[in-house]
Amino acid sequence: MPFVDAKITVPVSEHKRDAIKSGLGEAVSVFGKGEAWLMVGIDDDYALWLGGRKLDKGAFVSVSLIGETPDEACGEFTARLCDLLGDELGIPGDQVYVTYHPMLRTRWGWNGSTF
């Protein structure tokens, strides 16, 4: 179950949230996953600073996944994510920062137990 947690500096309408959620649902295919198991969190109008300067249009995205993740898949997901945020919100790719957090199955819980 991937969890994509996005901190975004611009306001995001409900229509755009749905478009981003759907786009991420397609993008997680690089990890062999589908939207049915994807969880997405969007914090919009979020204040982000980099190098002492406030980002007008930027995003910090944290991606948590069960198991190890091939470097190529992370690279492809990052490219798709940057394209999606650029297309939907006008955020340039050089202002999108992404971290990946692979988790052991025994460290991810759901429905009263771990995976």
Secondary structure, DSSP 8 states (H G I E B T S, - for coil): --EEEEEESS---HHHHHHHHHHHHHHGGGGT--GGG-EEEEE-S---EETTEE-SS-EEEEEEEES---HHHHHHHHHHHHHHHHHHH---GGGEEEEEEEE-GGG-EETTEE-
